[in-house]
Amino acid sequence: MSSRKSKSNNLIHTEYLSQVQRILRERFCYQSSHSNLFGLQVQYKHLIELLKRTAIHGESNSVLIIGPRGSGKTMLINHALKELMEVEDVSENVLQVHLNGLLQINDKIALKEITRQLNLENVVGDKVFGSFAENLSFILEALKKGDRTSSCPVIFILDEFDLFAHHRNQTLLYNLFDISQSAQTPIAVIGLTCRLDILELLEKRVKSRFSHRQMHLMNSFGFPQYLKIFKEQLSLPAEFPDKLFAEKWNENVQCLSEDKSVQEVLQKHFNVSKSLRSLHMLLMLALSRVTTSHPFITAADLMEANQLCSMDSKANIVHGLSVLEICLIIAMKHLNDIYEEEPFNFQMVYNEFQKFVQRKAHSVYNFEKPVVMKAFEHLQQLELIRPVERTSVNAQREYQLMKLLLDNTQIMNALQKYPNCPTDVRQWATSSLSWL
């Protein structure tokens, strides 16, 4: 009877843990409009006022939201749009168009996407699938026919706005800003970008039609606020089904935030990047260690997650190389030391490797030259070395100049962790140049 009871308890426990992971993963992975805005209340107030003026009063506007990646630009606009759509009479009347400079790489693709999102594809038969000029004139006509009282307001959100500035003649930006300056269909153009010099990229005619309204998001909070964000992001909501488990979980989070070792980890993370995206990455790695036998996040989990976050990817690649490839990297390291970082070619590396083999013939296998060449090419494919100049068709591969993309510290750290590394190879790496 007792075993059946413990089984059902375990099942309940597993169910709650999977709910915890689902809630927190959604919070970390998707910047949902339910999450809090940290330090962006002023910008949020300005943005929502601007959107309401367009949606309710039919006033056209344009604004640029500028800030580094992970500063909350997308979260800010999602929050504002969610609140706007909750206003009565707005949700049915306002149209939204979301464009991204990485996806809509030219104005033609952007216009097709606008017609698709505004449901205009089949309005005039095949007309919208005609030439770029026809497409543009059709959309402009549709937008310009309206006026401030009878037309549906349209909100354009242009992510990676700086990439739209690289489009030929900036035709799309010119026409959008032109409509936003005139008494036609009310539109709001909101650009999201990381570039502080964005206005310098705009042509004079485009710049003159832009309102020059800018919002800067700079993650200006200090470490105490960062610690508060850490607690809020890990805490479970009040509506969690099992109140007792939620209470225990939140108590554990409170204890973690007061733990000195956790504070040190967070301080290091904060010093590197204030971005909430990097904090979410750290918390996601710690959360992945939660199981039924280990139901709460510990300080050790966060410290391990921090090590994974700050791991050197290049040094990790070295751990998976063959002994021959390791030997070639050490030969390159010695060449860099001798010739003071001057470029080298395969022949030089091969000669260096041969010297080592002759000295240690009893312990190192002497590979044929084509095999060594193959290993050298593999290092190039892994981008641990790169050619100094563009490869010409007639150039001999052995004499093509290369540069090593690892520094001495990375090589030595990787060798210490390299499994079953021959002692002679390790000694060769640490040796001075006196034996040459």
SVG drawing of the C-alpha trace seen along z (x, -y; Angstrom):
<svg xmlns="http://www.w3.org/2000/svg" viewBox="-15 -67 84 69">
<polyline fill="none" stroke="black" stroke-width="0.4" points="0.0,0.0 2.8,-2.4 4.8,-1.6 1.6,-2.5 1.3,-5.8 5.0,-6.7 4.6,-5.9 1.6,-8.3 3.6,-10.9 6.5,-10.5 4.1,-10.9 2.6,-14.1 6.2,-15.4 7.3,-14.6 4.2,-16.4 4.8,-19.5 8.5,-19.5 7.6,-19.3 5.2,-22.2 7.9,-24.2 10.3,-23.6 7.6,-24.4 6.7,-27.8 10.3,-28.8 11.4,-27.7 8.6,-29.7 9.7,-32.7 13.4,-32.3 13.0,-31.4 10.1,-33.5 10.0,-37.1 6.3,-36.9 4.2,-40.0 3.4,-38.7 7.0,-39.1 8.0,-42.3 9.7,-45.3 12.9,-46.0 13.9,-49.6 11.9,-50.4 8.8,-52.0 9.5,-55.5 10.1,-54.3 7.1,-52.1 4.9,-55.0 6.1,-57.1 5.6,-54.2 2.1,-53.3 1.0,-57.0 2.4,-57.2 0.6,-54.0 -2.7,-55.2 -2.5,-58.5 -2.2,-56.5 -4.8,-53.8 -7.5,-56.0 -7.0,-59.5 -5.7,-58.7 -2.4,-60.5 0.6,-59.3 3.9,-58.8 7.4,-57.4 9.9,-56.4 13.2,-54.5 13.9,-52.2 17.7,-51.9 19.6,-49.6 22.1,-46.7 21.0,-43.2 19.2,-41.7 18.2,-45.2 14.5,-44.5 13.5,-46.3 11.2,-43.4 9.8,-42.8 9.0,-46.5 7.1,-46.7 5.3,-43.3 4.1,-44.7 2.9,-47.9 1.0,-46.1 -0.6,-43.7 -1.9,-46.6 -3.1,-48.5 -5.0,-45.4 -6.8,-45.2 -8.4,-48.7 -12.0,-48.4 -12.6,-49.1 -8.8,-49.0 -8.2,-45.3 -10.7,-45.0 -9.6,-48.3 -5.8,-48.4 -3.7,-46.4 -0.2,-45.3 2.7,-44.6 5.9,-43.0 9.0,-43.1 12.5,-42.0 15.6,-43.2 17.1,-39.7 14.2,-38.2 13.0,-40.9 16.3,-41.5 15.0,-43.9 12.0,-46.1 10.3,-43.7 10.2,-40.9 9.2,-43.5 6.2,-44.7 5.0,-41.1 5.1,-40.5 3.2,-43.7 0.5,-42.7 0.3,-39.3 0.0,-40.7 -2.6,-43.2 -4.6,-40.5 -4.4,-42.4 -3.1,-39.6 -6.3,-38.9 -7.8,-42.3 -7.1,-43.1 -6.4,-39.7 -2.7,-39.3 -1.9,-43.0 0.0,-42.7 2.2,-40.0 3.2,-42.3 6.4,-44.4 7.9,-46.2 6.6,-49.5 3.0,-48.2 3.2,-46.5 4.4,-49.8 1.9,-52.0 -1.0,-49.6 -0.1,-49.6 0.5,-53.4 -2.8,-53.9 -4.6,-51.7 -2.9,-53.6 -3.3,-57.1 -7.0,-56.7 -7.8,-56.7 -8.1,-59.6 -7.7,-60.0 -11.4,-59.4 -12.4,-56.5 -9.3,-54.4 -7.9,-51.6 -4.6,-52.7 -1.6,-50.5 1.3,-49.9 4.6,-48.9 7.2,-47.3 10.6,-47.1 13.0,-44.9 16.7,-45.2 15.8,-48.7 19.4,-49.5 19.3,-46.7 16.3,-48.4 18.5,-51.5 20.8,-49.4 18.0,-48.7 18.4,-50.3 17.3,-54.0 15.6,-53.3 12.3,-53.4 10.3,-51.5 11.4,-53.8 10.9,-56.9 7.3,-56.0 6.4,-54.9 7.8,-58.0 6.1,-60.1 2.7,-58.7 3.4,-59.2 4.0,-62.9 0.8,-63.4 -2.9,-63.5 -3.6,-60.1 -4.1,-56.6 -2.8,-56.9 0.3,-54.8 2.9,-54.4 6.4,-53.3 8.5,-51.7 12.1,-50.8 14.1,-48.6 17.9,-48.7 21.2,-48.2 23.1,-51.0 23.6,-54.3 24.6,-55.9 21.3,-54.9 20.3,-58.4 23.6,-58.7 22.5,-55.8 19.3,-57.5 19.2,-59.5 18.5,-63.2 15.0,-62.8 14.2,-60.0 15.7,-61.8 13.6,-64.9 10.4,-62.9 11.3,-61.1 10.0,-62.6 13.5,-62.2 11.8,-60.7 14.2,-58.2 14.1,-55.9 17.3,-54.6 17.4,-51.4 20.7,-51.0 20.2,-48.5 21.0,-51.2 20.1,-49.1 22.7,-48.3 23.7,-45.0 21.0,-45.1 18.3,-45.5 20.0,-42.6 19.7,-40.4 16.1,-41.3 15.5,-40.4 17.3,-37.0 14.8,-36.3 11.7,-37.4 12.8,-35.3 13.2,-32.1 10.2,-32.5 7.0,-30.6 3.7,-32.5 1.0,-32.6 -1.4,-30.6 0.9,-27.5 -1.3,-24.4 0.6,-23.1 0.9,-26.0 3.2,-24.1 5.7,-23.2 5.7,-26.8 6.4,-28.1 9.4,-25.8 10.7,-26.6 10.4,-30.4 12.1,-30.0 15.0,-28.2 15.3,-31.0 15.4,-33.5 18.2,-31.5 20.1,-31.3 19.9,-35.1 21.5,-35.6 24.2,-32.9 27.7,-34.6 28.9,-32.1 25.7,-32.7 26.2,-36.4 29.8,-36.1 28.6,-34.1 25.9,-36.7 28.4,-39.6 30.8,-38.1 27.9,-37.6 26.7,-41.1 30.2,-42.5 30.4,-40.7 26.9,-41.5 23.8,-43.2 21.7,-41.5 18.8,-39.6 19.2,-37.2 22.6,-36.0 21.0,-35.8 18.2,-33.6 20.9,-31.4 22.6,-30.9 19.2,-30.1 18.2,-27.7 21.4,-25.7 20.9,-25.5 17.2,-24.6 18.1,-21.7 19.8,-19.9 16.5,-19.8 15.1,-16.2 12.9,-14.3 16.0,-13.3 17.3,-16.8 14.1,-19.0 15.6,-22.4 18.4,-24.5 21.5,-24.7 24.5,-27.1 26.6,-24.3 24.2,-24.1 24.6,-27.8 28.4,-27.7 28.5,-24.8 26.1,-26.7 28.4,-29.7 31.4,-27.6 29.4,-26.3 28.5,-29.8 32.0,-31.1 33.6,-28.1 36.0,-28.8 34.6,-27.2 37.9,-27.2 39.7,-25.4 36.8,-22.9 37.5,-22.0 41.1,-21.3 39.9,-18.6 38.5,-16.6 41.6,-16.7 43.9,-13.7 47.5,-13.6 48.9,-14.5 46.7,-17.6 47.7,-18.6 51.4,-18.2 50.8,-20.5 49.3,-23.1 52.3,-23.0 54.6,-23.3 52.7,-26.4 52.9,-27.8 56.7,-27.4 56.9,-29.0 54.9,-31.9 57.3,-32.3 60.4,-32.1 59.1,-34.5 57.0,-36.7 53.5,-36.0 54.6,-36.1 52.5,-33.9 53.7,-30.3 53.1,-27.7 52.5,-23.9 56.1,-23.2 57.5,-25.1 55.1,-23.4 56.0,-20.0 59.7,-20.6 59.1,-21.6 57.1,-18.5 59.9,-16.3 62.5,-17.8 60.3,-16.8 59.8,-13.2 63.5,-12.8 64.2,-13.7 61.4,-11.5 61.4,-8.6 60.9,-6.0 57.5,-7.5 56.0,-9.4 54.9,-7.7 56.2,-9.3 53.3,-10.0 53.6,-10.2 53.5,-13.7 50.1,-13.4 48.6,-12.3 50.1,-15.3 48.7,-17.5 45.3,-16.1 45.5,-16.9 46.6,-20.4 43.6,-20.9 41.3,-19.6 42.6,-22.3 41.7,-24.9 38.2,-23.4 37.8,-23.8 38.9,-27.4 41.7,-27.0 44.0,-28.3 43.1,-30.6 44.9,-31.7 46.4,-35.2 45.4,-35.9 42.8,-34.6 43.7,-31.2 44.7,-31.4 44.2,-28.4 47.9,-28.0 49.3,-28.4 50.9,-25.3 49.0,-24.3 52.3,-23.6 53.4,-27.2 50.2,-29.1 50.7,-31.4 48.5,-30.7 47.8,-32.3 47.0,-30.4 43.8,-31.6 44.6,-30.2 46.8,-32.0 49.3,-30.3 47.1,-30.3 44.2,-28.5 46.7,-25.9 48.2,-25.2 44.7,-25.1 43.4,-22.7 46.5,-20.4 46.0,-20.1 42.4,-18.9 43.3,-16.7 42.6,-13.0 45.6,-10.7 47.9,-13.3 51.4,-11.7 53.9,-13.2 56.5,-14.0 53.9,-16.1 53.0,-18.0 56.7,-18.6 57.3,-19.8 54.5,-22.3 55.9,-23.7 59.6,-23.5 61.6,-26.7 63.2,-27.1 66.7,-26.2 66.6,-22.7 66.1,-24.0"/>
</svg>
